[in-house]
Amino acid sequence: MYVLSIIIESVGLVVGSVVLAGSLCWLAFTFAVWLHHTRWAPFLVVILLPIVPLSSLNQSEFARLSAICVLVGALFLWLFSGADRAPPHIGGE
């Protein structure tokens, strides 16, 4: 029974961290769209990350795992938030 509670707690920790990171990235992207600068979304997310180590939240497993998930989400935002740009022309005019 003890092992089952550890497994359930771990799954809840991972799922909660991913949901929190996804929500934060979505909010940053929505705010960046509102500002008409979608390329700013990953930077808005990364600006919030120094709050975790500077506060007492760095002792929490949830906060640390959420920060890692937010970094991965910021990477995806950085890679895919410029999808509205026109592709470069190859060859001719």
Order of alpha helices (4+ residues) and beta strands (2+ residues): alpha-alpha-alpha-alpha
